[in-house]
Amino acid sequence: VADMAAAGLSPDIVTFTTLMDKYATHKDEPGARGVLQRMEAAGVAPSVRSFTTLIKACGDDVAAAEAVMADMAAAGVSPNEVTYTALLMIQRGEALGRTWDAMLAAGVVRSSRVYA
């Protein structure tokens, strides 16, 4: 990102989300969250894909992933099927049921991806 700025270029949503994805690959939630903060500081609003990528960066940390869902709601971004699936994949017990119910209540269309 610094190299882009030095070249007179501004990173966009794709640039920031791609960087977040690299942190998510290594389950590095703090690193991915840092990119999200830089994105917001640059005036770029996170997308559903940005937040979903951050959930994936949380690894098995259900509390962190649920906090991302709360941040997403506060930002006015609605989760989609991929977002809910990322959360469902790490949850267990009652939390799993709550997320499933929230997905149904939101009218998110489910496909075979959710059932995989």
Long-range contacts (C-beta under 8 A, 24 or more apart in sequence): 1-38, 10-42, 11-39, 11-42, 11-44, 12-44, 13-39, 13-44, 13-45, 13-46, 13-47, 13-50, 16-42, 16-44, 16-46, 16-50, 17-47, 17-49, 17-50, 17-53, 20-50, 20-53, 20-54, 20-57, 21-53, 23-57, 24-53, 24-54, 24-56, 24-57, 27-57, 27-58, 27-59, 28-57, 29-54, 29-57, 29-58, 29-59, 29-61, 29-64, 31-57, 32-57, 33-57, 45-75, 46-75, 46-77, 47-77, 48-72, 48-77, 48-78, 48-79, 48-80, 48-82, 48-83, 49-82, 51-75, 51-77, 51-79, 51-83, 52-79, 52-80, 52-82, 52-83, 52-86, 55-83, 55-86, 55-87, 56-86, 58-90, 59-90, 60-90, 61-90, 62-90, 62-91, 62-92, 62-95, 65-90, 66-95, 78-106, 79-103, 79-106, 79-108, 80-108, 81-108, 81-109, 81-110, 81-111, 81-113, 81-114, 82-113, 84-108, 84-114, 85-113, 85-114, 88-114
